[in-house]
Amino acid sequence: MAPPLRRRMACWLYEGMLLFGVVFIAGYLFSTLTQTRHALHNRHALQAFLFVVFGIYFVWFWARGHTLAMKTWHIRVVDRQGRLISQKRALLRYVLSWLWFLPPLAVIAPFHLTGGETAVLTLGWVAVWALLSRFHPQRQFWHDALAGTRLVHHELPARPRKTK
């Protein structure tokens, strides 16, 4: 059984906060290397670069069991047998995890929605996608089921106390 949905979503939000640092550093690196002086110049190249950077970040950490946010919330990503996932499976999970965002992005693009409409649509879809996990037999997110991965509760073993 997966960790409770509330804890997984708290981890998801914390991961988003930590990604601000990744975006800042990657954006600075990109703008320095490309000599971009205006935020709208090279916008699509920056988005592609961030997609790759996020992929490296998540594949690296998921193949080791968890990201910092997952470690904080005692969540680990494993395969169906409970083992650490391979980098190939982590990459598949990364690509499938974009199901959190692709449907609203596909709707937003042709209709030129306002910022408020975009936020409502995106947050609404995230809520629907999260709640759909209730229909999975093990309460896993559907991108995990498709990738052959599971989120599980993981407590680190207590460190033995030093005796004097």
Order of alpha helices (4+ residues) and beta strands (2+ residues): alpha-alpha-alpha-beta-alpha-alpha-alpha-alpha-beta
